Amino acid sequence: MEARISQVRQRAVPPVVAARWALWTFVVVNLLIVELLFLTAGTGKNEVLTVAKFFGLHAAVLMLFQLLLVARLPWLDRRIGMDRLTVWHRWVGFTLLWTVLTHAVLVVLGYARLDDASMTKTFFALAGVPASLLGMGAATIIVVVAAVSARYVRRRLRYETWHGLHLLLYLALGLAFVHQLLETTTFNSSALAKTYWWALWLFAFGALVVGRIVMPLWRNAQHRFEVAEVVRESDDVVSVHVTGRHLDKLPARAGQFCIWRFPGHNHWWLANPFSLSAAPDGRALRLTAKAVGSASAGLRHLPVGSRAFVEGPYGAFTSLHRTRPGALLIAGGVGITPIRALLEEESAGDVVVLYRVRSESDAVLADEVRALVEERGGRLHLLTGRTAEGLSPFEPESLRALVSDITERDVYVCGPPAMTSAVLSSLRALKVPRRQVHSERFGLA
C-alpha cells in the first residue's frame, strides 16, 4: 500500500488533471479548426448571415462535445467521474441552447433583410426549404428538452418521463447532421471541411455507441451476471450478491458503482445506480441498497439464479486519486457502501472512518466496517443523533477535533447531498487541498 501511494504521489500530473487537460485540448483544437474553416469558407450573403454561420458552426461543435461527455468512456469516467461529466453536460447543453437560438434568429433576420421582407414571412418561407426545416426541427427539440431540464420543471417530473423526453436529443442530433450536410457552405465548402466534419461526427457518434450500447452488451454477454444470494441487512436494507463468468476480467474497483437492471423484476427502462459495497474479488459483486422506492424495495424479493444486466463499473471515487498515505473516509447513511469497499483496499493502518447515522440501528454494515477498521489498526467514529438536536459533527471545529491532521489526509466523502455539501464546505474552511478531497454523487440525471 505504501509503495503504491508513493508511486501516486510521484506522478507529475494527477489523473483528474490529465483528463481535464485532454478534454480542454480537444475543445480548443476543434474550435481552432472551426475558426479556420469559418475564415476560409467565404462570407454569407450579407453580414448578418455571416454571423449566423459563425454561431451555426460552433453549435455543431457543442453538440458533438455533448455526446462525448455522456458517452461513458472508461478513461474519462475513471478520472473525472460521471457526476462531474453530467454537470458539464448540463451547462454545455444550456450554452448549446442559446447558441442554436442565436443562429436561428440571425438566419431569419439575415434573409429578411436580403429579401426586404418581414421576419414572419421569411420564417415561413424558410420552413419550405428542406435544410432549414430540418434545422428548425432540431432547434425545437433542443428548446423543449432544455425547458424540461430546468431545475423547477425537472424536480416535478418522474425520472422516466424526463429521460424519455431527453432521448429526443438524439433525433435532434440526426436532424442537425442532415441540416449541416445540406448546407454546402459549411459541410462541403472544401475537401478539408468535408473530411473534418465527417471525422468529427463519426468519432462522436462512434464513442457514444461504443460506450452506451456496444460495451454494456458485450460485457453482459461475456460475464452472464446472475443473482447468487439476497441478504437482508435490516428492515429496509438489502444486499444482493451477483456472480458471473470471468469476473476477474471485469475492470471494477472499490468505490465504483454500476447501473443495475434485473429483467423480470422491473421494466427494462427502470435502472438504479448502486455502489459496490464490497471490493471486487474476481468471483462476485455485491450491492447494498436502502428501500427508498419500489425498485430498490423489491430487491429483497429477487429469486436466486435470476439474470442481472449490469452497466459499468463507473465512477472516479477510487484509490486511483490517492495523494497521501493517510485517509479519512466520511459516510452518511447508506453512503457507507463505497466507503466500506474502499476500506478493503487499505492495507495500512493510517485510516479514520466517520460514519454518520441517526442511531446505531441505522448503521448499515457497521459490524463489517468495524472489523475492517480494527484489522487495519484504524479508528472508527460512529456519529449518531439528529442535526436538529444541535449535533454538528461536520462543522470545521468538530472535524479538526476528531481528526487533528485532516489537512494531511485524502478525504473521501459519500452521503446524502446536504451532508456531502456541509462536509465539502467545512473542508474548504479547513483549507484541505482540493486535490485531496474526493466525492461523487451516484445518480443518472
C-alpha positions in Angstrom: 0.0 0.0 0.0 2.8 2.4 1.0 4.6 1.7 -2.2 1.5 2.3 -4.3 0.8 5.6 -2.5 4.4 6.7 -3.1 4.1 6.0 -6.8 0.9 8.0 -6.9 2.5 11.0 -5.1 5.4 11.0 -7.6 3.0 11.5 -10.6 3.7 14.8 -12.2 0.1 15.2 -13.2 -2.9 13.8 -11.2 -5.3 11.6 -13.2 -8.2 14.1 -13.0 -5.9 17.0 -14.2 -4.7 14.9 -17.1 -8.2 14.1 -18.1 -9.4 17.7 -17.9 -6.4 18.8 -20.0 -7.3 16.2 -22.6 -10.8 17.4 -22.8 -9.8 21.1 -22.9 -7.2 20.3 -25.6 -9.9 18.5 -27.6 -12.2 21.5 -27.3 -9.5 24.1 -28.2 -8.2 22.2 -31.1 -11.6 21.8 -32.6 -12.5 25.4 -32.0 -9.3 26.5 -33.8 -10.2 24.2 -36.8 -13.7 25.7 -36.9 -12.4 29.2 -36.8 -10.1 28.3 -39.7 -13.0 26.8 -41.7 -15.1 29.9 -41.0 -12.4 32.3 -42.2 -11.7 30.2 -45.4 -15.3 29.2 -46.3 -16.3 32.6 -47.5 -18.8 35.0 -46.1 -22.6 34.7 -46.1 -24.9 36.6 -48.4 -24.8 39.5 -46.0 -23.1 40.4 -42.8 -26.0 39.0 -40.6 -25.9 35.6 -42.4 -22.1 35.6 -41.9 -22.5 35.9 -38.2 -25.3 33.3 -38.3 -22.9 30.9 -39.9 -20.4 31.5 -37.2 -22.9 30.5 -34.5 -24.1 27.5 -36.5 -20.6 26.1 -36.8 -20.0 26.5 -33.1 -23.4 24.9 -32.3 -22.3 21.8 -34.2 -19.1 21.5 -32.2 -21.1 21.9 -28.9 -23.4 19.1 -30.0 -20.6 16.7 -30.6 -18.9 17.7 -27.3 -22.2 16.9 -25.6 -22.1 13.4 -27.0 -18.6 12.8 -25.7 -19.5 14.0 -22.2 -22.2 11.3 -21.9 -20.6 8.6 -23.9 -19.3 7.0 -20.6 -15.8 6.5 -22.0 -14.0 4.5 -19.3 -10.8 6.6 -19.4 -12.7 9.8 -18.7 -15.1 8.3 -16.3 -12.5 6.8 -14.0 -10.6 10.1 -13.8 -13.4 12.7 -13.7 -16.5 10.8 -12.7 -19.9 10.5 -14.2 -21.4 13.1 -11.8 -19.0 15.9 -13.0 -19.2 14.9 -16.6 -23.0 15.1 -16.3 -22.8 18.6 -14.7 -20.6 19.7 -17.6 -23.1 18.1 -20.0 -25.9 20.2 -18.4 -24.0 23.5 -18.7 -22.8 22.8 -22.2 -26.4 22.0 -23.0 -27.7 25.4 -22.0 -24.8 27.0 -23.9 -25.9 25.0 -26.9 -29.5 26.2 -26.5 -28.5 29.9 -26.7 -26.1 29.3 -29.5 -28.7 27.5 -31.6 -31.4 30.1 -30.8 -28.9 32.9 -31.8 -28.1 31.1 -35.0 -31.8 30.6 -35.9 -32.8 34.2 -35.2 -29.9 35.6 -37.2 -30.7 33.3 -40.1 -34.3 34.6 -40.3 -33.1 38.2 -39.8 -30.4 37.9 -42.4 -32.8 36.5 -45.1 -35.5 39.0 -44.1 -33.0 41.8 -44.8 -31.8 40.1 -48.0 -35.4 39.8 -49.4 -36.7 43.0 -47.8 -39.5 41.1 -46.1 -40.9 40.7 -42.6 -39.3 38.1 -40.3 -42.6 36.3 -40.0 -42.9 35.9 -43.8 -39.3 34.9 -44.0 -39.7 32.3 -41.3 -42.5 30.5 -43.1 -40.6 30.8 -46.4 -37.5 29.1 -44.9 -39.8 26.4 -43.5 -40.4 25.3 -47.1 -36.6 24.7 -47.6 -35.6 21.2 -46.6 -32.3 22.2 -45.0 -33.9 25.0 -43.0 -36.9 22.8 -41.9 -34.5 20.2 -40.5 -32.6 22.8 -38.6 -35.9 24.2 -37.2 -36.9 20.7 -36.1 -33.6 20.2 -34.3 -33.8 23.7 -32.7 -37.4 23.0 -31.5 -36.4 19.7 -29.8 -33.4 21.4 -28.1 -35.7 24.1 -26.7 -38.2 21.5 -25.4 -35.5 19.4 -23.7 -33.9 22.5 -22.2 -37.3 23.5 -20.8 -37.9 20.2 -19.1 -34.3 20.1 -17.8 -34.7 23.4 -15.9 -34.5 22.7 -12.2 -38.0 23.8 -11.4 -39.6 21.6 -14.1 -37.1 18.7 -13.7 -37.9 18.2 -10.0 -41.6 17.8 -10.8 -41.1 15.1 -13.4 -40.6 11.4 -12.9 -37.1 10.4 -14.0 -38.6 8.0 -16.6 -40.6 10.9 -18.1 -37.7 13.3 -18.2 -35.3 10.6 -19.6 -37.8 9.7 -22.3 -38.0 13.4 -23.4 -34.2 13.7 -23.1 -33.8 10.9 -25.6 -35.3 13.2 -28.2 -32.0 14.9 -28.4 -30.6 12.0 -30.4 -33.3 12.8 -33.0 -32.2 16.5 -32.8 -28.7 15.5 -33.5 -29.7 13.4 -36.5 -31.7 16.3 -37.9 -28.8 18.7 -37.2 -26.4 16.4 -39.0 -28.5 16.3 -42.2 -29.1 20.0 -41.9 -25.4 20.6 -41.8 -24.8 18.1 -44.6 -27.3 20.0 -46.9 -25.6 23.4 -46.0 -22.9 23.2 -48.7 -21.3 26.4 -47.5 -20.2 24.8 -44.2 -20.0 21.0 -44.6 -18.8 20.8 -48.2 -17.0 24.1 -48.6 -13.7 22.3 -49.2 -12.1 18.9 -49.0 -10.6 19.8 -45.6 -14.1 20.8 -44.3 -15.8 17.7 -45.6 -13.0 15.4 -44.1 -13.1 17.3 -40.8 -16.8 17.2 -40.2 -17.2 13.6 -41.3 -14.4 12.6 -39.0 -15.8 14.5 -36.0 -19.4 13.3 -36.4 -18.2 9.7 -36.8 -15.9 9.9 -33.8 -18.5 11.4 -31.5 -21.3 9.1 -32.5 -18.9 6.1 -32.5 -17.8 6.9 -29.0 -21.5 7.2 -27.8 -22.5 3.9 -29.5 -19.5 2.0 -28.1 -19.7 3.4 -24.6 -23.5 3.3 -24.2 -24.5 0.2 -26.3 -21.7 -2.0 -27.5 -19.6 -2.2 -24.3 -22.6 -3.0 -21.9 -23.9 -5.6 -24.3 -20.5 -7.2 -24.8 -19.8 -7.3 -21.1 -23.1 -8.8 -20.2 -22.7 -11.4 -22.9 -19.2 -12.2 -21.6 -20.0 -12.3 -17.9 -23.6 -13.5 -17.8 -24.4 -11.9 -14.5 -26.9 -13.7 -12.2 -28.2 -13.3 -8.6 -26.3 -15.6 -6.2 -27.7 -14.5 -2.9 -30.0 -11.9 -1.3 -29.3 -10.9 2.3 -31.5 -8.7 4.4 -29.1 -6.4 6.3 -32.0 -4.7 8.2 -35.7 -3.9 7.9 -35.1 -1.6 4.9 -31.7 -2.5 3.6 -30.8 -5.5 1.4 -27.6 -6.8 -0.1 -27.6 -8.6 -3.4 -24.6 -10.8 -4.4 -24.1 -11.2 -8.2 -21.9 -13.7 -9.8 -20.9 -14.4 -13.4 -18.2 -15.8 -15.7 -14.7 -14.4 -15.8 -15.4 -11.6 -13.3 -11.6 -11.3 -12.7 -11.6 -9.6 -16.2 -14.2 -7.0 -15.2 -12.3 -3.7 -14.7 -14.1 -2.9 -11.4 -12.5 -1.1 -8.4 -13.6 -0.5 -4.9 -15.6 2.8 -4.7 -17.2 2.4 -8.1 -20.9 1.9 -8.9 -22.8 0.1 -11.5 -26.2 0.6 -13.1 -28.3 -2.4 -12.3 -31.3 -3.9 -14.1 -33.0 -7.2 -13.1 -35.1 -8.4 -16.0 -38.4 -9.9 -14.8 -38.1 -7.9 -11.5 -38.7 -4.4 -13.1 -39.4 -3.0 -16.5 -36.3 -2.8 -18.7 -36.2 1.0 -18.5 -36.1 1.0 -14.7 -32.4 1.1 -13.7 -30.7 2.0 -10.4 -27.2 3.2 -9.8 -25.9 1.3 -6.7 -22.3 1.3 -5.4 -20.3 -1.8 -4.9 -20.5 -2.5 -1.2 -17.5 -4.8 -1.3 -14.2 -4.6 -3.2 -14.4 -6.8 -6.3 -12.6 -10.1 -5.8 -13.0 -11.6 -9.2 -15.7 -14.0 -8.1 -18.7 -11.9 -7.2 -20.1 -8.3 -7.0 -22.2 -7.0 -4.1 -24.6 -4.1 -4.0 -26.3 -2.9 -0.8 -29.4 -0.7 -1.2 -31.9 1.0 1.0 -35.6 0.8 0.2 -36.4 4.3 -1.0 -38.6 3.4 -3.9 -40.5 0.4 -5.4 -37.4 -0.7 -7.4 -35.0 -0.8 -4.5 -37.6 -2.1 -2.0 -38.3 -5.0 -4.3 -34.7 -6.2 -4.4 -35.4 -8.4 -1.4 -37.7 -10.5 -3.5 -35.2 -11.2 -6.2 -35.0 -15.0 -6.8 -31.6 -16.6 -6.7 -30.5 -17.5 -10.1 -32.3 -14.7 -11.9 -30.4 -12.7 -14.5 -28.9 -9.3 -13.9 -28.0 -6.7 -16.6 -25.1 -4.6 -15.3 -23.7 -1.4 -16.9 -20.4 -0.2 -15.7 -18.5 -0.1 -13.5 -18.4 3.7 -13.4 -17.0 6.4 -11.2 -13.9 8.1 -10.0 -14.4 7.5 -6.3 -11.5 5.2 -6.1 -7.9 4.9 -4.8 -6.6 5.9 -8.2 -6.8 9.5 -6.9 -4.9 8.9 -3.7 -2.2 11.5 -3.0 -1.4 11.0 0.7 -0.5 7.9 2.9 -3.3 8.7 5.4 -7.1 8.6 4.6 -10.2 10.0 6.1 -13.4 8.2 4.9 -16.7 10.0 5.7 -20.0 8.3 5.1 -23.6 9.2 5.8 -26.4 6.6 5.9 -26.2 4.1 3.0 -23.3 6.1 1.6 -21.2 3.7 3.7 -21.3 1.2 0.9 -18.5 2.6 -1.3 -16.6 3.6 1.8 -16.8 0.0 3.1 -15.5 -1.2 -0.2 -12.6 1.3 -0.1 -11.6 0.0 3.3 -10.7 -3.4 1.8 -8.0 -1.7 -0.2 -6.5 -0.1 2.9 -3.7 -2.4 3.9 -2.0 0.4 6.0 -3.5 1.4 9.4 -3.5 5.2 8.9 -7.2 5.4 8.2 -10.1 7.1 10.0 -13.8 6.5 9.3 -16.5 8.9 10.3 -19.9 7.2 9.9 -22.9 9.5 10.4 -26.3 7.9 11.2 -29.4 8.8 13.3 -29.0 5.8 15.6 -26.8 2.7 15.9 -29.6 0.6 14.5 -29.4 2.7 11.2 -25.7 1.9 10.8 -25.8 -0.4 7.8 -22.8 -2.8 7.6 -21.5 -1.4 10.9 -20.0 -4.8 12.0 -18.2 -5.2 8.7 -16.8 -1.7 8.8 -15.7 -2.0 12.4 -13.9 -5.3 11.7 -12.1 -3.9 8.7 -11.0 -0.8 10.6 -9.8 -2.8 13.6 -8.0 -5.2 11.2 -6.1 -2.2 9.8 -5.4 -0.6 13.1 -7.5 2.5 12.2 -10.2 4.5 14.0 -14.0 4.4 13.6 -16.2 7.2 14.9 -19.9 6.3 14.8 -21.6 9.7 14.9 -25.3 9.3 16.0 -28.1 11.7 16.7 -30.0 14.3 14.8 -28.5 17.5 13.5 -31.7 19.3 14.6 -30.8 18.4 18.2 -27.7 20.6 18.0 -25.2 18.0 16.8 -22.9 19.3 14.1 -20.2 16.7 13.7 -19.2 18.2 10.3 -18.5 21.7 11.4 -14.8 22.7 10.8 -14.0 22.7 14.5 -15.7 19.3 15.0 -13.8 17.7 12.1 -10.5 19.1 13.4 -11.2 17.8 16.9 -11.9 14.3 15.5 -9.1 14.2 13.0 -6.3 16.7 14.0 -4.2 16.0 10.9 -7.1 16.3 8.5 -5.2 18.5 6.1 -2.5 15.8 5.7 -5.0 13.1 4.5 -7.0 12.2 1.5 -10.7 12.7 2.3 -13.4 10.6 0.7 -17.0 11.8 1.3 -20.2 9.9 0.4 -23.7 10.5 1.8 -26.9 12.5 1.3 -26.5 15.7 -0.7 -27.0 18.0 2.2 -24.4 16.2 4.3 -21.9 16.0 1.5 -22.3 19.7 0.8 -21.7 20.5 4.5 -18.6 18.4 4.7 -17.1 19.9 1.5 -17.8 23.4 2.8 -16.0 22.6 6.1 -13.1 21.0 4.2 -12.7 24.2 2.3 -12.8 26.2 5.5 -10.1 24.0 6.9 -8.0 24.6 3.8 -7.7 20.9 2.9 -6.0 20.9 -0.5 -8.6 20.4 -3.3 -6.7 17.5 -4.9 -7.0 15.6 -1.6 -10.8 15.8 -1.5 -12.8 13.1 -3.3 -16.6 13.0 -3.5 -19.1 11.7 -6.0 -22.8 11.8 -6.5 -24.2 8.5 -7.7 -27.1 9.2 -10.0 -28.3 9.1 -13.6 -29.8 12.6 -14.0 
